[in-house]
C-alpha cells in the first residue's frame, strides 16, 4: 500500500540487502545520492526511477528500478563470489593435506580462457634476511592456478609481471601461526605493435596489482564464510587505495567477525590515516592497540600478537602524533612494509629519526623505483640495486643540498633577471626555460618552488620534510635525487646563456623559405610601417597578395617570425586574394611565409628594406 511523502507525492518502501563487505548505494533518477550503507537499507521513497548500486572492492553491480505501487525488495548476487571462494578453498584444503602445511599460498584468479595461459611461471618468492634475498622453492598447481610454499614466519619478496610484462617486487610478511593467502587477479591489455608495414594489437596479460587481497587462515581450520572474509578484505583495501580514511562502525563490526591479523592491520591503517600530516590536530584512534595483549573479539577467538614492518610504521605514525614514543630509526625497518600508506609514514619518520644502519637493497629500490599499486607498496624488480648507505647525519646533508638547490631555483625562476643591450637599448629576457629539463627534474623543481612559496620562512628543515613527503623516500635518497636534479639544472642554465646569445644575434629563417619575395604572381611585401608607443619598436604592416589566376588557398597563411616573438608562428586568414598582418619589432629579421597555395614558400628580409631606419635594419 502506498503512502504520501513530505513532497505530497505517493511513496513506497524499498528494501535492499547485501552480504558482508558489500556497500549499498541508492541514487535518484538525476543520479543524486539518497542513501548509503552496509547490510541493509530500508526506506520510503516517492514513486519514480532509481538506481541501486552494490560496490565491493572496486567491483560494481547496479540495477535501475521503477518504484511504483508495490513494495520492492532487492538483493546482491553472490554467485560469482561463491565460485571464487570455492576455488580458493579447494587450493587451501589441498595445501593443508600435505605432510607439512604451507606458510604461503598464492592463488591467481585468471580469465576463463580454457587453460591456455598461466601466469604462475612468472612468479618467484625470495626470503629476505641480513645476507640479502634467497629464492624459495614452491609447488605449482596449474590446474588450480595456484602456488604453495612451505615458509617460516618473516618477510618475503614476491616477484611477478604486471600486464605491461614488467617484473614487479612486492613484500609479503608471513604470519607465524596462520596460513597466509595471497589472492591475485589477472588483467589483460591490448597494445599496438608495428609488424612490417602494418600496426597490430597484441594482447598481454599480467597481475593487476591493485586488485590483490591478502588474508590469513588458521592452519587446518574449516573455511567458513570465506567469501565474506574476501569481500570485507577487499572493501577495506579499496578504501585504503582511495584514501577514504576513518572508522565506519558497520564495516568495523563486520571485520571484527574474522580473527585475522591482516584485517586488523588494514583497519588500523584506515584509522591512523585520518591524521595524515603529523602537524594536523586530528585525534585518530587505531582499530586495535598495537601495544596491548591479544584482544578478544565477539566470536570468542583471539587475535594473535603479530609484529611486521607495517606494525612498526604504524607505531611511528602514532609517535609523530605524540601518542607513543619509540627510539627505533628508519634504518631499523627490517624490510619494506606491505602497504603504501605504511611506507609514507616510515619516510616521514625518517626526517626525525633516520637511524644508524645501512639501508637494505629493498629499501633503496622501494625508494627509487616505486610503481602505482595502491594500496600496496610495489617497485620495479629490474631497478638498479644499490648497496645502500649509512643514513645517520644525512638530515644535515639533505638540508644543505636542499638549501643550495632552492637558492639556485630562486635565482633562475625570477621572470626577468638578465639584461641585454642591442645598440644601446637595454631590455630584460627570461633567465631560464624549465622546458629544457627532464620531466622528473622539472616536476621536482616546480614542487620545490611551490613549497617555498607556500612557506617562505620555513627554512631548509621544513623544505626537507616537505620533499620527503613528496618523494616518499628517506633523507639519503632525497639528497641524492636533489643533487642529481641540481646538476641538470646547473648544466641547463649554463646553456641558456649561450642559447640567448645565439637567438638574439642570428636570423634563423634566412634562406629557409626559398630566398624570394615573389613566385607565380604571389608576393609578400612590407606595405607600411610607422612608430609605436615604444620609441625602440616599429609597427610593421605585412601584406601577401595572390593573382586571380592562382589556385584557391588550402588554408591560412603561416608566418614564421623571429624566435624572440611569442608566439613565433602566426596564422593569417586569406580575405579574397589578400592576407594582412601587423606586428611590432625592435630590429630587422627575415619573415618566412607558407602561402598554402601550390606549396609556394616566400621570405621577406626586412633588414634589406631601405625605407626602414638604419638603426632598425642594423639590429
C-alpha positions in Angstrom: 0.0 0.0 0.0 1.4 3.4 -1.0 1.7 6.4 1.3 2.4 10.1 0.8 5.8 11.6 1.3 6.6 15.0 2.6 6.6 16.3 -1.0 3.0 15.2 -1.4 3.9 12.5 -4.0 2.9 8.9 -3.4 5.7 6.9 -1.9 6.6 3.2 -1.4 9.1 1.1 0.6 12.2 -0.2 -0.9 14.5 -2.8 0.9 18.0 -3.5 -0.3 20.1 -6.2 1.2 23.8 -7.1 0.8 26.2 -9.6 2.4 29.3 -8.8 4.4 31.8 -6.4 2.7 29.3 -5.0 0.1 28.3 -1.4 0.3 24.8 -0.3 -0.9 24.0 3.0 -2.6 20.7 4.3 -3.8 20.5 7.2 -6.3 17.7 9.1 -7.8 16.9 9.3 -11.5 19.1 12.5 -11.5 22.0 10.5 -10.0 21.8 12.3 -6.7 22.8 10.0 -3.8 19.9 9.3 -1.5 21.3 6.7 0.9 24.4 4.6 1.5 25.3 1.8 3.9 26.1 -1.8 4.7 24.0 -4.9 5.3 20.5 -3.5 4.7 18.8 -0.3 3.6 15.1 0.2 4.0 13.4 3.5 3.3 10.3 5.0 1.8 10.8 6.9 -1.4 8.5 8.7 -3.8 7.4 6.8 -6.9 10.0 7.2 -9.7 13.1 5.8 -11.3 16.1 4.9 -9.0 19.5 3.3 -9.4 20.5 0.7 -6.8 24.2 0.0 -6.7 26.3 -2.6 -4.9 30.0 -2.0 -4.6 32.7 -4.3 -3.3 36.5 -3.8 -3.7 36.1 -1.7 -6.8 33.6 -4.2 -8.4 30.3 -2.6 -9.1 26.9 -4.1 -10.0 23.8 -2.0 -10.3 20.1 -2.2 -11.2 17.8 0.5 -12.5 14.4 0.1 -10.9 11.0 1.8 -11.1 9.3 2.2 -7.8 5.5 2.1 -8.1 2.6 0.8 -6.0 4.1 -2.4 -4.6 7.0 -2.6 -2.1 10.3 -3.6 -3.7 13.0 -5.9 -2.2 16.4 -6.4 -3.9 19.4 -8.4 -3.1 23.1 -8.8 -4.1 24.0 -11.7 -6.4 26.7 -13.7 -4.6 27.2 -16.4 -7.2 30.5 -15.1 -8.6 31.9 -14.5 -5.1 31.0 -18.1 -4.0 32.7 -19.6 -7.1 35.8 -17.6 -6.3 35.8 -18.6 -2.6 35.2 -22.3 -3.5 38.2 -22.3 -5.9 40.4 -20.7 -3.2 39.1 -23.1 -0.5 40.0 -26.1 -2.7 43.6 -24.9 -3.0 43.9 -24.2 0.7 42.5 -27.6 1.5 44.9 -29.4 -0.8 47.7 -27.4 0.8 46.6 -28.4 4.3 46.5 -32.1 3.3 50.3 -32.0 2.6 52.6 -33.5 5.2 53.9 -30.1 6.0 51.3 -27.3 5.9 52.3 -24.3 3.7 53.0 -20.9 5.2 52.1 -19.1 2.0 49.5 -19.8 -0.7 49.2 -17.8 -3.9 46.1 -18.1 -5.9 45.7 -16.3 -9.2 42.1 -15.7 -10.4 42.5 -15.6 -14.2 40.0 -15.1 -17.0 38.3 -18.2 -18.3 40.5 -19.0 -21.3 40.3 -22.7 -21.3 43.7 -23.0 -19.6 45.6 -21.6 -22.5 47.6 -19.2 -20.3 49.2 -19.4 -17.0 50.8 -16.6 -15.0 52.3 -18.9 -12.4 55.6 -19.3 -14.4 56.3 -15.6 -13.8 56.2 -15.9 -10.0 59.3 -16.1 -7.8 59.3 -15.9 -4.0 62.5 -15.0 -2.1 63.3 -14.8 1.5 64.8 -11.6 3.0 67.4 -11.5 5.7 70.6 -9.7 6.6 72.5 -11.5 3.8 70.1 -10.4 1.1 67.5 -12.4 -0.8 67.3 -16.1 -1.5 64.9 -17.9 -3.8 62.4 -20.3 -2.2 61.2 -23.4 -4.0 57.4 -24.0 -4.1 54.8 -26.3 -5.7 52.9 -25.1 -8.7 49.4 -26.3 -9.4 48.5 -25.2 -12.9 45.1 -26.8 -12.8 44.1 -24.5 -9.9 46.2 -21.5 -10.9 48.0 -21.7 -7.6 51.4 -21.8 -5.9 52.2 -23.1 -2.4 55.3 -22.6 -0.3 56.4 -24.0 3.0 57.7 -20.9 4.7 58.9 -19.8 8.1 57.5 -16.6 9.5 59.0 -13.4 8.3 59.3 -11.1 5.2 59.4 -12.5 1.7 59.7 -10.8 -1.7 57.1 -11.7 -4.2 58.2 -11.1 -7.9 55.7 -11.3 -10.8 54.8 -9.5 -14.0 52.2 -6.8 -14.5 50.1 -6.5 -17.7 52.9 -4.5 -19.3 55.1 -7.5 -18.7 57.3 -5.6 -16.3 58.8 -7.5 -13.4 57.4 -6.2 -10.1 58.6 -6.8 -6.5 56.3 -6.7 -3.5 56.9 -7.6 0.1 54.7 -10.0 2.0 55.1 -10.6 5.7 54.1 -14.2 6.5 52.3 -14.7 9.8 53.9 -17.0 12.4 50.8 -19.1 13.4 48.5 -18.8 10.4 48.4 -19.6 6.7 48.9 -16.5 4.6 46.8 -16.5 1.5 47.6 -14.0 -1.4 44.7 -13.7 -3.8 45.7 -12.0 -7.0 43.8 -11.1 -10.2 45.0 -11.1 -13.7 44.3 -8.4 -16.2 44.7 -8.1 -20.0 45.6 -5.1 -22.1 46.0 -4.6 -25.8 49.0 -2.6 -27.1 49.7 -1.6 -30.7 52.8 -3.1 -32.3 54.3 -2.4 -35.7 54.7 -5.5 -37.9 56.3 -4.8 -41.2 54.1 -2.2 -42.8 51.1 -2.5 -40.6 50.1 -2.0 -36.9 48.7 -4.8 -35.0 47.3 -5.0 -31.5 48.9 -7.5 -29.2 47.2 -8.7 -26.1 49.3 -9.0 -22.9 48.4 -10.5 -19.6 49.7 -9.9 -16.1 48.8 -9.3 -12.5 46.5 -6.4 -11.6 48.5 -5.1 -8.6 45.6 -3.0 -7.2 43.2 -6.0 -7.0 45.4 -8.1 -4.7 43.9 -9.3 -1.4 46.0 -10.8 1.4 44.3 -12.7 4.2 45.2 -15.4 6.7 43.5 -18.6 7.8 44.1 -20.9 10.8 46.0 -24.0 9.6 43.7 -26.9 9.2 40.6 -25.0 10.4 37.3 -25.1 8.4 37.0 -22.2 5.9 33.5 -21.0 6.7 32.4 -17.6 5.4 35.5 -17.3 3.1 33.5 -15.3 0.5 32.5 -12.8 3.3 36.1 -12.6 4.5 37.4 -11.8 1.0 34.7 -9.2 0.4 35.4 -7.4 3.7 39.1 -7.5 3.0 38.6 -6.1 -0.5 36.4 -3.3 0.9 39.0 -2.3 3.5 41.8 -2.3 0.9 39.6 -0.3 -1.6 39.2 2.4 1.0 42.9 2.5 1.6 43.5 2.8 -2.1 41.0 5.7 -2.4 42.2 7.5 0.7 38.8 7.1 2.3 40.0 7.0 5.9 38.1 7.0 9.1 36.1 4.4 11.0 32.8 3.1 9.6 31.1 1.4 12.6 29.2 -1.2 10.5 32.2 -2.1 8.4 34.3 -2.4 11.5 31.7 -4.6 13.1 31.7 -6.9 10.0 35.5 -7.1 10.0 35.6 -7.9 13.7 33.9 -11.2 13.0 37.1 -12.6 11.5 40.1 -13.2 13.7 42.6 -12.1 11.0 45.7 -10.0 11.9 45.8 -8.8 8.3 42.3 -7.3 8.6 43.4 -5.7 11.9 46.3 -4.2 10.1 44.1 -2.7 7.4 41.6 -1.4 10.0 44.5 0.2 11.9 45.9 1.9 8.8 42.5 3.3 7.9 42.1 4.7 11.5 45.6 6.2 11.6 45.2 7.5 8.1 42.9 10.1 9.4 45.8 12.0 10.9 47.6 12.3 7.5 50.1 15.1 8.2 51.6 14.8 11.7 51.1 18.5 12.1 47.3 18.1 11.8 45.3 18.3 15.1 43.3 15.2 14.5 42.6 12.6 17.1 42.9 9.3 15.4 42.2 6.2 17.4 43.6 3.0 15.9 41.3 0.0 15.4 43.5 -2.0 17.8 46.0 -1.1 20.4 49.4 -2.2 18.9 51.0 -2.3 22.3 48.3 -4.3 24.1 48.0 -8.0 24.6 45.9 -10.1 22.1 42.4 -8.9 22.2 39.1 -10.8 22.5 36.7 -10.3 19.6 32.9 -11.1 19.5 33.3 -14.6 18.1 35.4 -15.6 21.1 38.6 -16.2 19.1 41.8 -14.5 19.9 43.9 -12.3 17.5 47.5 -13.5 17.6 50.1 -10.9 18.7 52.0 -10.1 15.4 54.9 -7.9 14.6 55.5 -6.8 11.0 57.1 -3.8 9.2 53.6 -2.3 8.8 53.1 -2.5 12.6 56.4 -0.7 13.1 55.4 2.0 10.6 52.0 2.4 12.4 53.9 2.9 15.6 56.0 5.6 14.0 52.9 7.4 12.8 51.5 7.3 16.3 54.8 8.6 17.6 54.6 11.5 15.2 51.1 12.3 16.6 52.5 12.2 20.1 50.5 9.1 21.3 53.5 6.8 21.8 57.3 7.1 21.8 60.0 4.9 20.3 63.7 5.1 19.6 63.8 2.9 16.6 65.0 4.7 13.4 64.1 4.3 9.8 67.1 2.1 9.0 65.8 -0.4 11.7 63.0 -1.3 9.2 63.6 -5.0 8.6 62.1 -4.9 5.1 59.7 -2.7 3.1 56.1 -2.7 4.5 53.2 -4.2 2.6 51.0 -1.1 2.5 51.8 2.1 0.6 50.4 4.1 3.5 52.8 2.5 5.9 55.7 3.5 3.6 54.5 7.1 3.7 54.6 7.0 7.5 58.0 5.5 7.5 59.5 8.1 5.2 58.0 10.9 7.3 59.6 9.3 10.4 62.9 9.2 8.6 63.1 13.0 8.7 63.2 13.0 12.5 64.9 9.7 13.2 66.8 8.3 10.2 68.7 5.6 12.2 72.3 4.4 12.0 72.2 1.2 10.0 72.9 0.6 6.3 69.8 0.7 4.1 69.0 -2.6 2.5 68.8 -3.0 -1.2 65.0 -3.5 -1.0 64.6 -0.2 0.9 66.6 1.6 -1.7 64.6 0.0 -4.5 61.3 0.9 -2.8 62.6 4.5 -2.6 63.7 4.8 -6.2 61.5 2.5 -8.3 58.0 2.6 -6.9 55.1 1.8 -9.2 51.5 2.7 -8.8 49.9 -0.3 -7.0 47.8 1.4 -4.3 47.1 0.3 -1.6 50.2 -1.9 -1.9 53.8 -0.9 -1.9 55.5 -2.3 -5.0 58.5 -1.4 -7.2 60.2 -2.4 -10.4 62.3 -5.6 -9.9 64.8 -4.6 -12.6 65.6 -1.3 -10.9 69.3 -0.9 -10.2 70.1 -2.3 -6.8 72.5 -0.2 -4.7 74.2 -1.3 -1.6 72.6 1.5 0.4 74.3 3.9 2.7 74.6 4.8 6.3 71.9 7.5 6.8 72.9 8.9 10.1 73.8 12.6 9.7 72.1 12.7 6.3 69.4 15.1 7.6 72.0 17.9 7.8 73.4 16.9 4.4 69.9 16.9 2.9 69.2 20.3 4.4 72.4 21.7 2.9 71.6 20.2 -0.6 68.0 21.5 -0.4 69.1 24.9 0.7 71.6 25.3 -2.2 69.1 23.9 -4.7 66.4 26.3 -3.5 68.8 29.2 -3.9 69.6 28.2 -7.4 66.0 27.8 -8.4 65.0 31.1 -6.8 67.6 33.0 -8.8 66.7 31.2 -12.1 62.9 31.2 -11.6 62.7 35.0 -11.5 60.8 36.1 -14.6 63.3 38.7 -15.7 66.8 38.7 -14.3 69.2 39.2 -17.2 69.5 42.5 -19.1 70.7 42.6 -22.7 71.7 45.5 -24.8 71.5 45.9 -28.5 72.7 49.2 -29.9 72.2 51.0 -26.6 68.7 49.5 -26.0 68.6 47.7 -22.6 65.8 45.1 -22.3 65.1 42.1 -20.0 64.8 38.5 -21.1 63.7 35.3 -19.2 66.6 33.8 -17.3 65.7 30.1 -17.5 63.4 27.8 -19.5 62.3 24.8 -17.4 61.2 23.0 -20.5 64.9 22.2 -21.1 64.8 19.9 -18.1 63.8 16.2 -18.0 60.2 15.6 -16.8 61.3 14.2 -13.4 63.7 17.2 -12.7 61.1 19.7 -13.9 58.5 18.2 -11.6 60.9 18.2 -8.7 62.0 21.8 -9.3 58.4 23.0 -9.7 57.3 21.2 -6.5 60.2 22.7 -4.5 59.3 26.2 -5.8 55.7 25.7 -4.8 56.7 24.5 -1.3 59.0 27.6 -1.0 56.1 29.9 -2.0 53.7 28.3 0.5 56.2 28.6 3.4 58.7 31.3 2.6 60.0 31.4 6.2 60.1 27.6 6.7 63.8 27.2 6.2 65.7 24.1 4.8 64.4 21.8 7.6 60.8 22.4 6.6 61.7 22.0 2.9 63.4 18.7 3.6 60.4 17.4 5.4 58.1 18.5 2.5 60.4 16.9 -0.1 60.5 13.6 2.0 56.7 13.6 2.0 56.6 14.4 -1.8 59.2 11.9 -2.9 58.2 9.3 -0.3 61.9 8.5 0.2 64.3 8.7 3.2 66.7 11.7 3.6 69.6 9.9 1.9 67.6 9.2 -1.2 66.1 12.7 -1.1 69.5 14.3 -1.0 70.7 12.0 -3.9 67.7 12.9 -6.1 68.1 16.7 -5.4 71.8 16.5 -6.1 71.1 14.9 -9.5 68.4 17.5 -10.3 70.7 20.3 -9.3 73.4 19.1 -11.7 70.9 19.0 -14.5 69.6 22.5 -13.7 73.1 24.0 -13.4 74.1 22.5 -16.8 70.9 23.7 -18.5 71.2 27.2 -17.0 74.7 27.5 -18.5 73.4 26.5 -21.9 70.6 29.1 -21.6 73.1 32.0 -21.7 74.6 30.6 -24.9 71.2 30.0 -26.4 70.1 33.5 -25.7 73.2 35.0 -27.3 72.7 32.8 -30.4 69.0 33.7 -30.6 69.4 37.5 -30.5 72.3 37.6 -33.0 71.0 35.1 -35.5 68.5 35.3 -38.4 67.3 31.6 -38.4 64.8 31.9 -41.3 67.2 33.5 -43.8 67.3 31.2 -46.8 64.9 28.6 -45.3 61.9 29.7 -47.4 63.4 30.0 -50.9 65.0 33.4 -50.6 62.4 35.1 -52.8 59.6 37.5 -52.2 57.5 36.6 -55.2 56.6 33.3 -57.1 53.9 32.6 -59.6 52.5 36.1 -59.0 52.1 35.5 -55.3 54.0 38.2 -53.4 54.9 39.2 -49.8 55.9 42.8 -49.0 56.2 45.5 -46.4 53.1 47.5 -47.1 53.6 50.2 -44.5 55.5 51.0 -41.3 55.4 53.6 -38.5 56.3 54.3 -35.0 54.8 52.7 -31.9 54.2 53.7 -28.3 57.8 52.4 -27.5 60.3 54.5 -29.5 62.6 51.4 -29.8 59.9 49.5 -31.7 58.4 49.9 -35.1 54.9 49.0 -36.3 55.2 46.8 -39.4 52.3 46.0 -41.8 52.9 42.9 -43.9 50.8 42.1 -47.0 50.5 38.9 -49.0 48.7 39.0 -52.4 47.8 36.4 -55.0 46.6 36.9 -58.6 43.2 35.8 -59.8 44.9 33.1 -61.8 46.3 31.4 -58.6 44.6 28.3 -57.2 42.4 28.7 -54.1 44.5 28.5 -50.9 44.1 25.3 -48.8 44.4 27.1 -45.5 45.6 30.3 -43.7 49.0 31.8 -44.4 51.6 30.6 -42.0 54.0 33.4 -40.9 57.3 32.4 -39.3 58.6 35.3 -37.2 61.9 35.6 -35.4 62.2 33.2 -32.4 62.2 36.2 -30.0 58.5 36.7 -30.8 55.9 35.0 -28.7 54.3 33.2 -30.5 56.8 32.9 -33.3 54.2 31.3 -35.6 51.1 33.2 -36.7 48.2 32.0 -38.8 46.6 34.7 -41.0 43.4 34.1 -42.9 43.0 35.0 -46.6 40.4 37.6 -47.4 39.7 37.2 -51.0 43.2 37.3 -52.6 44.9 39.2 -49.8 46.2 38.5 -46.3 47.4 41.2 -43.9 49.4 41.1 -40.7 50.7 43.7 -38.3 53.5 43.2 -35.8 55.8 45.3 -33.6 59.6 44.7 -33.9 62.8 46.2 -32.5 65.1 45.1 -35.3 65.2 43.7 -38.8 64.7 40.0 -39.4 63.7 37.5 -42.1 60.0 36.6 -42.2 59.2 33.1 -43.6 55.9 32.7 -45.4 54.0 29.5 -46.2 51.2 30.7 -48.6 49.3 27.4 -48.7 49.0 27.7 -52.5 50.7 25.1 -54.5 53.3 24.7 -51.7 54.8 28.1 -52.5 57.1 29.5 -49.8 58.4 33.0 -49.7 60.6 35.1 -47.4 60.9 38.8 -46.7 64.2 40.2 -45.3 63.2 43.4 -43.5 66.9 44.3 -42.9 67.2 44.9 -46.7 64.3 47.3 -47.0 65.9 50.8 -47.3 62.7 52.5 -46.4 63.3 51.5 -42.8 65.6 53.5 -40.4 69.2 52.4 -40.3 69.1 51.8 -36.5 66.3 49.3 -37.0 67.9 47.5 -40.0 71.2 47.1 -38.3 69.9 45.5 -35.1 
